[in-house]
């Protein structure tokens, strides 16, 4: 009898513990969609995702070590400065450095998921953020603030992707998210793609703050400046002019007189820089703040600098301007002072034109105290000088050289270069002035991630590279779509022309 | 169908339960020659259906019809023993002794929730007896397993002390690990060392278990694993520890001293050679870069070129600094074990203690372990028996950062061993002022030894179970609670005096991890013999399994060397703090019924139903059924005339298993690990983002395994063996896979893909010579398997050069083929890549002859061995015993990334020296060179697949152990000691291989600069084993 009792107890315990209820998932370290995002503070954190691609670090973990737009590797300088007439070919490290510097992007066909193409996912993400903010119960003011940041991020990313791959497939309708529509890789028309960017930027310009209390956030000037860039590159001169004038009308910005100071840590916040990557002098480029490691990519290995005992590359920096570019400067141009034509190397040997590949690019001096190799110098991405020169170009394209447009260029030359006004021949015709503006932009914005886009707009990318001896440039100024995307594209996505 | 099967089983169980009625009871104990209780002996009433079997202590209790007790006869049978028939003669207690039948010895095999005689096995289960394997220099169970059983693939991934040894069944992932019924993680839990890219540790799991405490290890290879359902897709490794045996206390001591030496390692360039080859190749490079002849059309003009080293410097350089000698050393192991074993009928105990101290063969590399075990068992009453097993350990490691090749930071991030290869021999260890020398961006190898990198780990495995005899030897139950808790801390510090990562900066990281695994199970077992025609063995149970894990870490910089990680608060650098926690729960119900009809036909049915908390309610639970059957052909009447065949059994199994989901089906928002900062880093935000969508359809992956086998024994079991063939289909795989291209989340848990694994394995044991004074036996096993995709994950199609059904993952290597080196003046083939058109580049092969080089020319090589082999011979002659054991593999390809040390690109970067392999590089002075020269830069060619220049066969045969022993168990000494065995063992005596890297087995990944894996060692052990 006792045995039977024990047996029944056991049987009962078996069936009770075998019960399949009360078996909810235990999820740790994450927030549930059931209660996030709800409050204003929630949305504040949620909308901050908009900033993710716009930093300078080694990589970020959205995908496999995908680079940010302003990272030292695969960033705007590598993509838009190296493949231009201003920089030498750099073969020492092979790989993407060599090919970017040659202007041959064919190698990107086999690039993996660290490819910038993956940022199409970020576009979808922003579409979701915008939709979530829109249907929230926040005040209209808060909604607009968060949506403005998300739309700024979406537009800017779309702008860069446009200048890498041409129009890329995107999801702008939140109802398509997490459906099979995410597999439709049909490229939109350039017209609709560009109009999406412009709408986003207009919204951002309307609702972003002019001077956010947290330095580094997107601002009104950035949205308007990017709108100017967008239209200028689309050769919509009238709209470009309007956007540039709207930027100027903000009344906040003016040119500085110390060009070099724009790139020094001590004067990185100034009246001219509209938006810069705000770098943390203590950052190592990992999970924390942005860093500026450019000195390591610019100085030759044997160049003893203020704090850095030589860069990472030899015999020249990775970013090494050509002597030909150096020689285009007016010797009196103060902007040339950031290119160092002679130095004494660590072993005491005199280095100069005869034994240097090109001048040493020292745009970001290594002055900050902590750390030995990484800097806190902010990296300007949009400056007022750019807005002025873009306005000049837009006016010239519509009305030819005018006193206003010539004046804009001369203002930049005088304040930054300390040099005389343009010659009469340079402003003699629309074409001559247009060329002069391109040259001026070269001197003004070298190593700021703009040159290649400028050359393409002027229709001179291929010819300029060839003139600079880069005869093995690739078939297109745009990047090929990575093969892995083509493989999942079910034939819908067109490869970039030329590849 | 599955439900019907379950119902049938439940019906069978319950119906059988009610078969017993009021009867008389005969009790007793069955012992063997030594007096120890014999478990599992069948006790059957002759001519009747009723029967039972003895329990763990050899006790039995059988109901017999009371009225007919007088003339009844009991039949005692047990495999390996001579059957006995005893008349009851109205006795109520019958103790008997069974004599071993040496002609028909059979093993007992642990099958999960029970044991079975090997001859009744219907599935593929491999058993390894660790007592037959030398353990002197080995701290981890995995080290005993190389080549020891068919179906096992055991690979030494890292040879650092406590380094990872991957154990896999038929090439699958880590098997489920069960120790004395408790589910444990098989992986290590090594904490990281922050963001410093000098990781360098690849620790193995199971670090707390003393190999000397292990009684047996079983591997459930096929559908036999289905009883563990959910977690068993990779098979199950069951470890059973030693238990106390009733009887006189027995004490044994097992100690050894081992001496180890590094096996041949990479050969660095001597000082003169470094200078010579640097000069030669840099001149080539100068000319190649300028398209000068013979690399291009420009006339050679060396006026701008300056030779780095003068001829005089080269001649007077000599050998230079032996950097490897500064970092490597001879190693040793002290290993001492004491165990005490004994007990009474009411209580038994087994106690052991172990001290293991290993001095690694790289400086600053050690392992010290203390471990203790206590296994006790108490008979509380007639019905209850309480068992308690406790294992505690403390392991302390010093890490040389060379145990694993990780970190992509290149020369600036080198560890001491890499630095020793990178530093040219012409650089002295110290400058004339006594400070450390420094070359390029790499830290001085000797100074890098001052990095502190220590791991301390401790574990406690406690497991309590209650055996309940409801109906003695027929209906029993067991309640089990097991808890394994582990804690590990890594203490890492780079002193400010050490130049590393191009900085003199104090950097510290302190990280700890914890985890706990709980097993709670209630099982019932019913065993009954129905006369001669049926033996029934049913086990059923429920279980809940919980794992929780957590971690905490702090990383910072700029502090006093003398204080370092003792007070992280004193650091002035930013402090990066991290923590995490997670919990996973599983619930299970399972039942297995074994039927043995007429001692000829075997049938086993199991069903397991598992639930995981991480799925949605409709998909939480999944059935995992299996069926297996065996036919003991040798017991058929028609086989009785074939005297040469002593065992012949045909068996087959089919079953399903699952995989413990690493994925979560529930949507979530998580903090981005990367900060968004404003105000130059002073305002820090961690944005919250959607990391997963709700995925209600996510389900268990299902693995379906079919296995057919033949067990045979010839000439009275002088020759025994098994042959198995298997096919396994892994369907609706669950993995974090690529999502649709425009999805917010790039990878997410997806059910998709299908893989098929096929193979066979053979094991053979022979007693070649068996005389009174001499014996020789041989054991051999071979394993072969392939694992291919049948269907890929939806958004992960194969690369252009791949096929849908190519081998899975890292088991295949795709390369462009090359054929020699392009010589000066030789016509460049039309398909040669533009970046490889200068002399000294490898000549590419246009495989398909279409005149261009593209993905169609890529060839694939299998990374899976065609055969994995274990081969051992044991000899005894009088008191001497000798065993020689070897293992190896054949037919696997791999990349030898240590060739990067012989790549001119590395040498010419000016940042590293390299190995003698550079002497084979092509140069204008060495046009017969077989390796690419200065004009070659693989990165610059940017192909979509690698080159075959580093492809190497990983075939090898390693003599794992040569052991010679001498046993004294007679004479004057035995007054004090029962027996003494002295032995000498050489582990990794030598290796036969064509592989030129460090070792064909050890992992050496492709990393910037070149990998410098922890060297393999040869170890001589001298030891003594005494029983008191």
Interface residues (C-beta under 8 A of the other chain):
Chain A: X3 X6 X7 X10 X13 X14 X17 X18 X20 X23 X24 X25 X26 X27 X28 X29 X30 X31 X32 X33 X36 X37 X42 X45 X46 X47 X48 X49 X51 X52 X55 X57 X60 X61 X62 X63 X91 X92 X93 X94 X95 X98 X99 X107 X109 X110 X113 X118 X120 X121 X123 X124 X125 X128 X169 X170 X171 X177 X178 X180 X181 X182 X183 X184 X185 X214 X215 X216 X217 X278 X279 X280 X281 X282 X283 X284 X286 X287 X288 X289 X290 X301 X312 X314 X355 X371 X372 X373 X376 X378 X472 X483 X484 X485 X487 X488 X489
Chain B: X17 X195 X289 X304 X383 X441 X468 X470 X471 X475 X477 X502 X503 X504 X505 X520 X522 X524 X540 X541 X542 X544 X573 X574 X576 X580 X581 X582 X583 X584 X585 X587 X589 X611 X613 X614 X615 X620 X621 X664 X665 X666 X667 X668 X669 X670 X672 X673 X674 X675 X676 X677 X678 X679 X680 X681 X682 X683 X684 X685 X686 X687 X688 X689 X690 X691 X693 X694 X738 X739 X740 X741 X742 X743 X744 X745 X746 X795 X797 X799 X800 X834 X905 X909 X910 X937 X938 X939 X940 X942 X943 X944
